[in-house]
Amino acid sequence: MPTWMWYHSGVRTMAICLVATVGVTACGSPSDVAPPAPNPGTSSGAPGPVRPAAVARARADLPAGYEVTDITEPVAPVFFWGFKSGWVAQPEHCGELVDPGAGTPVRGWSASGPGGIVYAVVAGPGARAAAPDGCAAWSLTGGHTSATVTPGPAPTIPDAPTVAMSAVATTTVEGGTVTRMHADTVTAYLAGAYIASVTVVTDPGSAQQTLPADTAPHLLAQVVSAVTR
């Protein structure tokens, strides 16, 4: 089992709050679309070329005391939320929001510390070019876990469409015990069929102070800057 997946068995006492950055407000309908104004002289998508390996430079913005592990295999935010293969989205096309890389090559890292777990990945080329429409409210199920997803505020990144989502996931374990998970995910769609995504997983029941609410969008901006400039 990859090191970045260790939390799947131990962090089920959380609630999911996803924030992805895709030019629309997470899972938003067409009315939620708020693409950033492009910089003068640039085309759509963040400036390129995209250099996925440079995602490592964004580690410098992590809080002190975080242990970092590289991510090199294809992964998606949906797995960071605790879902395994076989998950289903309703409506089905909204599942693209939690698998924006669509199985393409991935470079990234995970970092665990006292405030939570952070995942930063860049996927492509061949990733999805934009967020789907008609996902103002949708759901996700897989195994004993289900999540309800609604729009959330998306950060603004020059020349990179963004989308944000909020979700609460519940898992029923043996004996009927229900547990919850919380996470924030932000995703940016970049030029050249690449995506950049940051997920922050925190435990609302932890006695330790969690990471600030703006951690995911702040790190996403750093990731996009690192891999495109």
ZALOVO-642376 format. One record per atom (N, C-alpha, C, O): residue in three letters; x, y, z. Coordinates in steps of 0.02 Angstrom, whole numbers, padded with zeros to 5 digits, always signed. Each point is the difference from the previous one (the first is absolute). Layout:
# ZALOVO-642376
ALAXYZ
...
This chain:
# ZALOVO-642376
MET+00043-00060+00000
MET-00043+00060+00000
MET+00044+00062+00000
MET+00045+00006+00042
PRO-00057+00042-00090
PRO+00041+00060-00001
PRO-00005+00038+00066
PRO-00053-00001+00032
THR+00108+00034-00013
THR+00001+00036+00063
THR-00055+00053+00005
THR-00028+00011+00053
TRP+00013+00022-00112
TRP-00049+00053+00003
TRP-00070-00025+00016
TRP-00043+00040+00016
MET+00031-00106-00020
MET-00067-00027+00012
MET-00009-00023+00072
MET-00052-00030+00015
TRP+00101+00043+00029
TRP-00005-00027+00068
TRP-00062+00023+00036
TRP-00028-00036+00041
TYR+00005+00096-00055
TYR-00055+00028+00038
TYR-00066-00034-00013
TYR-00046+00007+00040
HIS+00039-00044-00097
HIS-00064-00029-00017
HIS-00030-00042+00056
HIS-00060-00002+00008
SER+00103-00031+00029
SER-00025-00045+00052
SER-00006+00034+00068
SER-00028-00028+00046
GLY+00054+00089-00041
GLY+00000+00030+00066
GLY-00029+00069+00006
GLY-00002+00027+00055
VAL-00020+00002-00110
VAL-00024+00068+00005
VAL-00073+00003-00021
VAL-00023+00050-00028
ARG-00013-00102+00041
ARG-00070-00001-00019
ARG-00044+00039+00048
ARG-00061+00003-00010
THR+00090+00028+00061
THR-00039+00041+00047
THR+00002+00072-00023
THR+00021+00045+00037
MET-00043-00033-00099
MET+00004+00067-00029
MET-00062+00017-00041
MET-00044-00042-00008
ALA+00041+00103-00020
ALA-00053+00021-00046
ALA+00031+00030-00062
ALA+00049+00036+00009
ILE-00071-00046-00070
ILE+00035+00023-00059
ILE-00023+00068-00024
ILE-00060+00011-00010
CYS+00106+00033+00000
CYS-00017+00065-00029
CYS+00047+00012-00058
CYS+00058+00018+00010
LEU-00083-00029-00069
LEU+00043+00002-00059
LEU+00000+00069-00032
LEU-00052+00032-00007
VAL+00110-00009-00012
VAL+00005+00063-00035
VAL+00044-00009-00061
VAL+00061-00004+00008
ALA-00089-00001-00068
ALA+00041-00008-00059
ALA-00001+00063-00040
ALA-00048+00038+00003
THR+00101-00024-00041
THR+00005+00063-00035
THR-00002-00008-00075
THR+00052-00012-00030
VAL-00107+00019+00000
VAL-00007-00014-00070
VAL-00036+00052-00040
VAL-00034-00020-00047
GLY+00035+00079+00059
GLY-00033+00050-00040
GLY-00073+00007+00016
GLY-00032+00046-00024
VAL+00005-00091+00064
VAL-00068+00006+00024
VAL+00002-00008+00074
VAL+00051-00022+00027
THR-00105+00040+00006
THR-00001-00010+00072
THR-00016-00072+00012
THR-00055-00023-00017
ALA+00101-00013+00047
ALA-00002-00071+00009
ALA-00065-00031-00018
ALA-00052+00018+00027
CYS+00055-00067-00073
CYS-00058-00036-00020
CYS-00054+00048-00021
CYS-00059-00018+00001
GLY+00076+00077-00020
GLY-00050+00049-00014
GLY-00036-00010-00065
GLY+00026-00032-00046
SER-00086+00059+00041
SER-00037+00001-00062
SER+00028+00056-00043
SER+00041+00038+00024
PRO-00064-00032-00088
PRO+00027+00054-00042
PRO-00005+00069+00032
PRO+00043+00042-00012
SER-00095-00030+00053
SER-00006+00065+00031
SER+00053+00013+00052
SER+00011+00057+00020
ASP+00024-00110+00002
ASP+00052+00008+00050
ASP+00068+00015-00031
ASP+00047+00016+00036
VAL-00042-00021-00102
VAL+00063+00008-00033
VAL+00027+00071+00009
VAL-00035+00049-00013
ALA+00098-00045+00035
ALA+00031+00065+00009
ALA+00073-00005-00020
ALA+00044+00003+00043
PRO-00030-00012-00109
PRO+00069-00008-00022
PRO+00040+00062+00014
PRO-00025+00056-00008
PRO+00088-00063+00028
PRO+00042+00058+00014
PRO+00017+00038-00063
PRO+00003-00028-00054
ALA+00007+00093+00062
ALA+00019+00041-00057
ALA+00071-00017-00020
ALA+00045+00000+00042
PRO-00033-00015-00107
PRO+00068-00017-00021
PRO+00046+00059+00004
PRO-00020+00057-00008
ASN+00084-00072+00019
ASN+00050+00053-00001
ASN+00009+00025-00071
ASN-00009-00039-00047
PRO+00027+00102+00036
PRO+00009+00026-00067
PRO+00050-00042-00039
PRO+00054-00016+00025
GLY-00073-00001-00086
GLY+00046-00036-00043
GLY+00003-00075+00012
GLY+00043-00033-00029
THR-00087+00006+00071
THR+00001-00072+00012
THR-00063-00031-00028
THR-00050+00034-00012
SER+00052-00099+00001
SER-00058-00038-00023
SER-00030-00036+00059
SER+00024+00007+00056
SER-00077-00047-00069
SER-00033-00036+00054
SER+00048-00050+00030
SER+00044-00025-00034
GLY-00054+00010+00098
GLY+00044-00045+00035
GLY+00059+00037+00030
GLY+00020+00052-00026
ALA+00006-00078+00081
ALA+00056+00034+00032
ALA+00061-00002-00045
ALA+00006-00045-00041
PRO+00040+00094+00047
PRO+00060+00002-00042
PRO+00037-00065+00003
PRO+00003-00033+00052
GLY+00027+00013-00108
GLY+00034-00063-00002
GLY+00071+00010-00023
GLY+00024+00056-00002
PRO+00012-00111-00016
PRO-00027-00068+00005
PRO-00005-00024+00072
PRO+00035+00025+00044
VAL-00077-00074-00033
VAL-00009-00027+00067
VAL+00057-00049+00015
VAL+00015-00045-00040
ARG+00016+00053+00098
ARG+00054-00044+00021
ARG-00022-00035+00064
ARG+00012+00025+00055
PRO-00043-00084-00060
PRO-00029-00034+00058
PRO+00049-00011+00057
PRO-00019+00006+00059
ALA+00082-00022-00074
ALA+00048-00014+00053
ALA+00011+00060+00046
ALA+00022-00007+00057
ALA-00036+00067-00083
ALA+00011+00061+00040
ALA-00051+00007+00056
ALA+00006+00046+00040
VAL-00055-00091-00037
VAL-00048+00003+00055
VAL+00035-00006+00068
VAL-00025+00023+00051
ALA+00084-00053-00051
ALA+00038-00008+00062
ALA+00019+00067+00031
ALA+00009+00005+00061
ARG-00004+00047-00102
ARG+00019+00066+00026
ARG-00053+00029+00047
ARG+00017+00041+00043
ALA-00079-00062-00051
ALA-00054+00026+00043
ALA+00003-00026+00071
ALA-00036+00024+00044
ARG+00080-00073-00031
ARG+00007-00026+00068
ARG+00023+00054+00048
ARG-00012-00003+00060
ALA+00046+00053-00087
ALA+00028+00052+00043
ALA-00055+00039+00037
ALA+00014+00033+00050
ASP-00076-00037-00075
ASP-00055+00037+00031
ASP-00036-00041+00053
ASP-00049+00024+00029
LEU+00072-00085-00016
LEU-00031-00041+00053
LEU+00019+00027+00069
LEU+00054+00029+00008
PRO-00097-00039+00041
PRO+00018+00019+00069
PRO+00059-00043+00023
PRO+00012-00053-00028
ALA+00022+00075+00078
ALA+00056-00039+00028
ALA-00026-00065+00031
ALA-00057-00002+00025
GLY+00098-00049-00026
GLY-00017-00062+00034
GLY-00039-00050-00042
GLY-00028-00047+00028
TYR+00026+00056-00094
TYR-00036-00046-00043
TYR+00048-00049-00035
TYR+00052+00020-00026
GLU-00071-00083+00027
GLU+00040-00053-00032
GLU-00026-00010-00071
GLU-00059-00014-00010
VAL+00104+00020-00039
VAL-00020-00001-00071
VAL+00018-00066-00033
VAL+00054-00027+00011
THR-00099+00002-00053
THR+00011-00061-00039
THR-00018+00014-00072
THR-00051+00033-00013
ASP+00091-00057-00034
ASP-00014+00011-00071
ASP-00059-00042-00024
ASP-00012-00055+00025
ILE-00025+00082-00073
ILE-00054-00036-00034
ILE+00019-00003-00073
ILE+00012+00052-00032
THR-00008-00112+00004
THR+00019-00008-00070
THR-00049-00042-00041
THR+00004+00000-00061
GLU-00050-00035+00094
GLU-00048-00041-00036
GLU-00065+00039-00012
GLU-00015+00046+00038
PRO-00023-00064-00090
PRO-00064+00035-00013
PRO-00047-00005+00059
PRO-00017-00055+00022
VAL-00004+00112+00004
VAL-00047+00003+00056
VAL-00048+00058-00014
VAL+00011+00040-00045
ALA-00064-00037+00085
ALA-00050+00052-00009
ALA-00025+00023+00068
ALA+00005-00037+00049
PRO-00034+00098-00044
PRO-00026+00023+00064
PRO-00049-00048+00032
PRO-00003-00005+00061
VAL-00036-00031-00102
VAL-00049-00046+00029
VAL+00032-00052+00045
VAL-00031-00021+00049
PHE+00092+00000-00064
PHE+00034-00048+00043
PHE+00026+00033+00063
PHE+00004-00032+00053
PHE+00015+00095-00057
PHE+00021+00036+00060
PHE-00058+00010+00048
PHE+00010+00007+00060
TRP-00071-00007-00086
TRP-00059+00006+00042
TRP-00017-00065+00036
TRP-00043+00000+00044
GLY+00075-00055-00063
GLY-00013-00064+00033
GLY-00039-00049-00042
GLY-00014-00055+00024
PHE-00003+00072-00087
PHE-00035-00046-00043
PHE+00050-00047-00035
PHE+00057+00019-00013
LYS-00079-00079-00001
LYS+00040-00048-00038
LYS-00028-00006-00070
LYS-00050+00032-00016
SER+00082-00073-00027
SER-00025-00009-00068
SER-00071-00029+00002
SER-00018-00036+00046
GLY-00020+00052-00097
GLY-00069-00023-00002
GLY-00050+00052+00023
GLY-00060-00014+00002
TRP+00082+00073+00017
TRP-00045+00054+00021
TRP-00044+00022-00058
TRP+00019-00008-00058
VAL-00076+00036+00075
VAL-00048+00022-00051
VAL-00026+00069+00018
VAL-00017+00014+00057
ALA+00015+00030-00107
ALA-00027+00068+00010
ALA-00070+00005-00029
ALA-00016-00034-00049
GLN-00025+00076+00079
GLN-00068+00012-00024
GLN-00015+00075+00001
GLN-00004+00028+00054
PRO-00004+00005-00112
PRO+00005-00027-00068
PRO+00070-00026-00016
PRO+00050+00023+00028
GLU-00047-00070-00073
GLU+00063-00035-00015
GLU+00055+00047-00024
GLU+00058-00007+00019
HIS-00077+00056-00063
HIS+00052+00043-00029
HIS+00034+00044+00052
HIS+00055+00026-00012
CYS-00087-00016+00070
CYS+00030+00042+00052
CYS+00061-00033+00031
CYS+00040+00033+00033
GLY-00033-00099-00043
GLY+00058-00035+00026
GLY+00066+00026-00029
GLY+00053-00012+00028
GLU-00058+00047-00086
GLU+00061+00028-00030
GLU+00033+00050+00047
GLU+00060+00012-00004
LEU-00100+00018+00049
LEU+00027+00049+00046
LEU+00047-00030+00052
LEU+00044+00035+00026
VAL-00053-00099-00010
VAL+00042-00032+00050
VAL+00053-00045-00032
VAL+00038-00033+00035
ASP-00037+00032-00102
ASP+00052-00036-00037
ASP+00021+00042-00060
ASP-00004-00023-00056
PRO+00028+00084+00069
PRO+00016+00045-00056
PRO+00059-00022-00041
PRO+00006+00018-00059
GLY+00039-00058+00088
GLY+00058-00024-00037
GLY-00016-00055-00048
GLY+00038-00013-00046
ALA-00095-00021+00056
ALA-00024-00053-00045
ALA+00053-00054-00012
ALA+00005-00026-00056
GLY+00033+00008+00108
GLY+00047-00055-00006
GLY+00066+00018-00034
GLY+00039-00045-00016
THR-00026+00109+00005
THR+00062+00020-00033
THR+00058+00000+00049
THR-00010-00005+00061
PRO+00072+00011-00086
PRO+00058+00000+00045
PRO-00004+00054+00053
PRO-00026+00055-00013
VAL+00050-00070+00073
VAL-00005+00046+00057
VAL+00068+00011+00032
VAL+00039-00047+00008
ARG-00026+00109+00010
ARG+00057+00016+00043
ARG-00028+00040+00059
ARG-00043+00044-00010
GLY+00067-00057+00070
GLY-00026+00037+00057
GLY+00030-00023+00065
GLY+00051-00035+00001
TRP-00083+00054+00054
TRP+00024-00018+00066
TRP-00058+00002+00049
TRP-00051+00033-00011
SER+00060-00070+00066
SER-00046+00004+00057
SER+00040+00021+00060
SER+00060-00015+00005
ALA-00092+00049+00042
ALA+00034+00023+00060
ALA-00047-00008+00059
ALA-00057+00023-00001
SER+00081-00056+00053
SER-00040-00011+00060
SER+00032+00036+00059
SER+00061+00000+00008
GLY-00104+00030+00033
GLY+00024+00036+00058
GLY-00055+00009+00051
GLY-00054-00029-00008
PRO+00066+00068+00059
PRO-00049+00007+00055
PRO-00066+00032-00021
PRO-00050-00011+00034
GLY+00049+00049-00089
GLY-00062+00033-00020
GLY-00041-00037-00051
GLY-00056+00020-00015
GLY+00083-00074-00013
GLY-00037-00037-00051
GLY+00047-00031-00052
GLY+00060-00005+00011
ILE-00089-00015-00067
ILE+00038-00030-00055
ILE-00011+00042-00063
ILE-00056+00019-00015
VAL+00110-00005-00021
VAL-00003+00041-00060
VAL+00023-00042-00059
VAL+00051-00035+00004
TYR-00088+00039-00060
TYR+00019-00033-00062
TYR+00004+00052-00055
TYR-00047+00039-00009
ALA+00101-00038-00028
ALA+00008+00046-00057
ALA+00022-00041-00060
ALA+00052-00034+00002
VAL-00090+00037-00057
VAL+00017-00039-00059
VAL-00010+00041-00063
VAL-00040+00046-00002
VAL+00079-00064-00049
VAL-00008+00027-00067
VAL-00007-00061-00046
VAL+00043-00044+00001
ALA-00096+00043-00042
ALA-00013-00057-00044
ALA-00003+00023-00072
ALA-00025+00055-00014
GLY+00049-00098-00032
GLY-00002+00016-00071
GLY+00066-00018-00033
GLY+00047-00022+00033
PRO-00044+00032-00099
PRO-00053+00026-00043
PRO-00055-00052-00010
PRO+00009-00059+00013
GLY-00066+00082-00037
GLY-00057-00043-00010
GLY-00053+00006+00053
GLY-00049-00037-00001
ALA+00058+00084+00048
ALA-00050+00011+00052
ALA-00061+00035-00029
ALA+00002+00024-00056
ARG-00055-00021+00095
ARG-00061+00033-00022
ARG+00013+00075-00010
ARG+00038+00030+00037
ALA-00072-00002-00088
ALA+00013+00070-00018
ALA-00042+00050+00040
ALA+00018+00058+00004
ALA-00074-00081+00024
ALA-00044+00046+00036
ALA-00047-00039+00044
ALA-00009-00060-00008
ALA-00022+00095+00055
ALA-00049-00032+00044
ALA-00066-00010-00037
ALA-00017+00040-00043
PRO-00020-00093+00059
PRO-00064-00012-00032
PRO-00053+00048+00025
PRO+00005+00027+00055
ASP-00057-00016-00095
ASP-00057+00041+00020
ASP-00051-00043+00037
ASP+00003-00061-00001
GLY-00051+00094+00033
GLY-00056-00035+00030
GLY+00017-00037+00063
GLY-00031-00051+00015
CYS+00080+00076+00023
CYS+00020-00034+00062
CYS-00005+00046+00060
CYS+00044+00002+00042
ALA-00099+00035-00038
ALA-00010+00045+00057
ALA-00009-00039+00064
ALA+00018+00023+00054
ALA-00045-00084-00060
ALA-00008-00044+00058
ALA+00002-00071-00025
ALA-00037-00018-00047
TRP+00079-00024+00076
TRP+00005-00069-00022
TRP+00024-00043+00056
TRP+00014+00024+00055
SER-00010-00089-00068
SER+00019-00047+00053
SER+00050-00050-00025
SER+00009-00009-00060
LEU+00024-00024+00107
LEU+00052-00049-00015
LEU-00009-00058+00048
LEU-00008+00010+00060
THR+00010-00071-00086
THR-00005-00059+00042
THR+00052-00052-00020
THR+00021-00002-00058
GLY+00000-00038+00106
GLY+00048-00052-00013
GLY+00010-00043+00062
GLY+00020+00026+00052
GLY-00035-00090-00057
GLY+00006-00044+00058
GLY-00049+00022+00054
GLY-00060+00007-00013
HIS+00086+00004+00073
HIS-00041+00021+00056
HIS+00002+00076+00011
HIS-00023+00025+00052
THR+00050+00011-00102
THR+00008+00073+00008
THR-00043+00037-00051
THR-00006-00021-00057
SER-00023+00076+00079
SER-00039+00043-00045
SER+00015+00073+00016
SER+00018+00016+00057
ALA-00025+00027-00106
ALA+00014+00071+00010
ALA-00049+00042-00040
ALA-00019-00017-00056
THR-00002+00072+00085
THR-00041+00050-00034
THR+00044+00060-00015
THR+00032+00027+00045
VAL-00032-00005-00108
VAL+00046+00052-00022
VAL-00038+00062-00022
VAL-00048-00006-00038
THR+00068+00064+00060
THR-00031+00063-00019
THR+00055+00051-00016
THR+00057-00009+00019
PRO-00075+00064-00054
PRO+00051+00050-00019
PRO+00033+00033+00060
PRO-00029+00005+00054
GLY+00091+00018-00065
GLY+00037+00037+00051
GLY+00040+00054-00035
GLY+00004+00000-00061
PRO+00024+00047+00097
PRO+00037+00056-00030
PRO+00065-00022-00033
PRO+00040-00036+00031
ALA-00029+00056-00092
ALA+00061-00019-00036
ALA+00049+00058-00001
ALA-00020+00057-00009
PRO+00084-00071+00018
PRO+00050+00053-00003
PRO+00009+00026-00071
PRO-00016-00035-00048
THR+00042+00094+00042
THR+00014+00030-00066
THR+00074-00006-00015
THR+00042+00024+00039
ILE-00027-00055-00095
ILE+00070-00007-00022
ILE+00003+00026-00071
ILE-00037-00025-00043
PRO+00080+00073+00028
PRO+00004+00029-00067
PRO+00007-00053-00054
PRO+00044-00043+00004
ASP-00087+00046-00055
ASP+00004-00043-00059
ASP-00013-00074+00015
ASP+00012-00042-00044
ALA-00037+00025+00102
ALA-00015-00070+00016
ALA-00070-00005+00028
ALA-00012+00022+00056
PRO-00036-00051-00093
PRO-00067-00009+00026
PRO+00001-00042+00063
PRO+00041-00046+00007
THR-00086+00060+00039
THR-00001-00035+00064
THR-00072-00019+00020
THR-00047+00031-00023
VAL+00040-00082+00065
VAL-00066-00022+00025
VAL+00006-00021+00072
VAL+00053-00023+00021
ALA-00105+00031+00018
ALA+00001-00019+00071
ALA-00061-00040+00019
ALA-00054+00011-00026
MET+00063-00058+00072
MET-00055-00043+00023
MET+00004-00010+00075
MET+00054+00004+00030
SER-00111-00018+00000
SER-00002-00019+00071
SER-00037-00066+00003
SER-00050-00010-00035
ALA+00073-00036+00077
ALA-00033-00064+00007
ALA+00006-00026+00071
ALA+00049+00013+00035
VAL-00099-00050-00015
VAL+00001-00036+00064
VAL-00006-00074-00016
VAL-00048-00021-00031
ALA+00097-00017+00053
ALA+00000-00072-00013
ALA-00010-00039+00065
ALA+00029+00017+00051
THR-00069-00068-00055
THR-00012-00043+00058
THR+00016-00072-00018
THR-00013-00022-00056
THR+00040-00014+00103
THR+00016-00071-00010
THR-00030-00041+00056
THR+00007+00017+00059
THR-00042-00070-00077
THR-00028-00045+00049
THR+00045-00060+00007
THR+00013-00036-00048
VAL+00013+00024+00108
VAL+00046-00054+00012
VAL-00035-00056+00039
VAL-00061+00004+00012
GLU+00099-00056+00006
GLU-00030-00056+00036
GLU-00035+00022+00063
GLU+00023+00044+00036
GLY-00081-00074-00024
GLY-00038+00017+00059
GLY-00046+00059-00010
GLY-00034+00022+00046
GLY+00034+00006-00108
GLY-00043+00057-00015
GLY+00028+00067+00020
GLY-00035+00050-00005
THR+00097-00048+00028
THR+00030+00064+00018
THR+00010+00044-00061
THR+00025-00024-00051
VAL-00044+00087+00055
VAL+00006+00047-00055
VAL+00058+00048+00014
VAL+00001+00032+00053
THR+00045-00026-00099
THR+00056+00047+00007
THR-00003+00051-00056
THR-00033-00010-00051
ARG+00069+00066+00060
ARG+00000+00054-00049
ARG+00071+00022-00017
ARG+00047-00013+00037
MET-00041+00046-00095
MET+00065+00026-00022
MET-00007+00071-00026
MET-00051+00018-00029
HIS+00102+00022+00040
HIS+00000+00070-00024
HIS+00062+00012-00044
HIS+00055-00020+00018
ALA-00066+00053-00075
ALA+00056+00016-00044
ALA-00015+00062-00041
ALA-00058+00016-00011
ASP+00110+00017-00011
ASP-00006+00056-00047
ASP+00042-00018-00061
ASP+00058-00020+00006
THR-00086+00027-00066
THR+00037-00014-00061
THR-00008+00057-00049
THR-00056+00024-00011
VAL+00110-00001-00018
VAL-00002+00052-00051
VAL+00037-00025-00062
VAL+00053-00030+00005
THR-00082+00043-00063
THR+00030-00024-00063
THR+00000+00055-00052
THR-00050+00036-00008
ALA+00104-00029-00028
ALA+00006+00049-00054
ALA+00012-00036-00066
ALA+00039-00048-00002
TYR-00072+00070-00050
TYR+00008-00029-00067
TYR+00050+00043-00038
TYR-00010+00059-00012
LEU+00065-00090-00007
LEU+00056+00036-00030
LEU+00004-00012-00075
LEU-00033-00044-00027
ALA+00073+00084-00007
ALA+00011-00007-00072
ALA+00035-00067-00014
ALA+00034-00027+00043
GLY-00044+00002-00104
GLY+00035-00061-00020
GLY-00031-00063+00029
GLY+00034-00052+00002
ALA-00098+00054+00020
ALA-00035-00058+00027
ALA+00032-00026+00064
ALA+00009-00060+00008
TYR+00008+00106+00037
TYR+00025-00016+00066
TYR-00050+00026+00053
TYR-00038+00046-00014
ILE+00040-00076+00073
ILE-00037+00027+00057
ILE+00047+00002+00060
ILE+00048-00039+00005
ALA-00062+00086+00040
ALA+00036+00003+00064
ALA-00053-00003+00054
ALA-00052+00032-00005
SER+00065-00071+00057
SER-00051-00009+00052
SER+00033-00005+00069
SER+00053-00030+00008
VAL-00086+00060+00041
VAL+00023-00004+00070
VAL-00059-00023+00043
VAL-00055+00027-00006
THR+00067-00076+00048
THR-00051-00024+00047
THR+00028+00004+00070
THR+00057-00020+00013
VAL-00097+00047+00032
VAL+00019+00004+00071
VAL-00052-00040+00040
VAL-00059+00015-00001
VAL+00083-00065+00037
VAL-00044-00042+00041
VAL+00013+00016+00073
VAL+00057-00002+00023
THR-00110+00017+00013
THR+00006+00015+00072
THR-00050-00040+00039
THR-00051-00024-00027
ASP+00064+00015+00091
ASP-00044-00037+00045
ASP-00036+00049+00045
ASP+00030+00028+00045
PRO-00096-00018-00056
PRO-00036+00048+00041
PRO-00005-00019+00073
PRO-00015+00042+00043
GLY+00029-00106-00027
GLY-00004-00022+00069
GLY+00067+00002+00035
GLY+00005-00018+00059
SER+00047+00040-00094
SER+00067+00001+00029
SER+00007+00057+00050
SER-00028+00054-00009
ALA+00066-00067+00062
ALA+00013+00052+00049
ALA+00053+00049-00025
ALA+00007+00055+00027
GLN+00030-00074-00079
GLN+00052+00043-00028
GLN-00032+00052-00046
GLN-00052-00013-00031
GLN+00084+00070+00025
GLN-00024+00052-00044
GLN+00008-00021-00072
GLN+00053-00022-00021
THR-00107+00029-00019
THR+00002-00019-00070
THR+00033+00055-00041
THR+00010+00056+00024
LEU+00005-00073-00087
LEU+00030+00049-00045
LEU-00051+00055-00016
LEU-00060-00012+00001
PRO+00083+00073-00015
PRO-00045+00055-00017
PRO-00044-00017-00060
PRO+00019-00041-00042
ALA-00078+00071+00039
ALA-00048-00015-00053
ALA+00026+00017-00069
ALA-00022-00029-00050
ASP+00069+00077+00045
ASP+00025+00020-00065
ASP+00062-00039-00021
ASP+00033+00019-00049
THR-00016-00072+00084
THR+00061-00038-00016
THR-00003-00029-00070
THR+00048+00008-00038
ALA-00103-00040+00019
ALA-00005-00032-00066
ALA+00005+00051-00056
ALA+00042-00010-00045
PRO-00081+00064+00044
PRO+00006+00048-00055
PRO+00068+00034-00002
PRO+00026+00015-00054
HIS+00003-00001+00112
HIS+00066+00032+00002
HIS+00052-00046-00031
HIS+00041+00022-00041
LEU-00041-00086+00060
LEU+00049-00047-00027
LEU-00012-00012-00074
LEU+00048-00009-00038
LEU-00111+00009+00016
LEU-00013-00010-00071
LEU+00031+00056-00041
LEU+00030-00012-00052
ALA-00037+00074+00075
ALA+00031+00056-00035
ALA+00075-00009-00005
ALA+00030+00017-00051
GLN+00001-00042+00105
GLN+00072-00012-00001
GLN+00019-00056-00047
GLN+00051+00004-00035
VAL-00092-00056+00032
VAL+00013-00056-00045
VAL-00004+00023-00072
VAL+00044-00015-00040
VAL-00097+00051+00022
VAL-00008+00024-00068
VAL+00058+00045-00020
VAL+00027-00005-00055
SER-00008+00049+00100
SER+00057+00044-00014
SER+00064-00040-00011
SER+00039+00015-00045
ALA-00029-00065+00087
ALA+00062-00040-00004
ALA+00005-00039-00065
ALA+00055-00006-00028
VAL-00110-00021+00004
VAL+00003-00045-00059
VAL-00010+00036-00066
VAL+00010-00030-00053
THR-00028+00094+00054
THR-00013+00035-00062
THR+00045+00060-00012
THR-00003+00032-00053
ARG+00046-00016+00103
ARG+00042+00060-00008
ARG+00073-00015+00017
ARG+00042+00045-00004
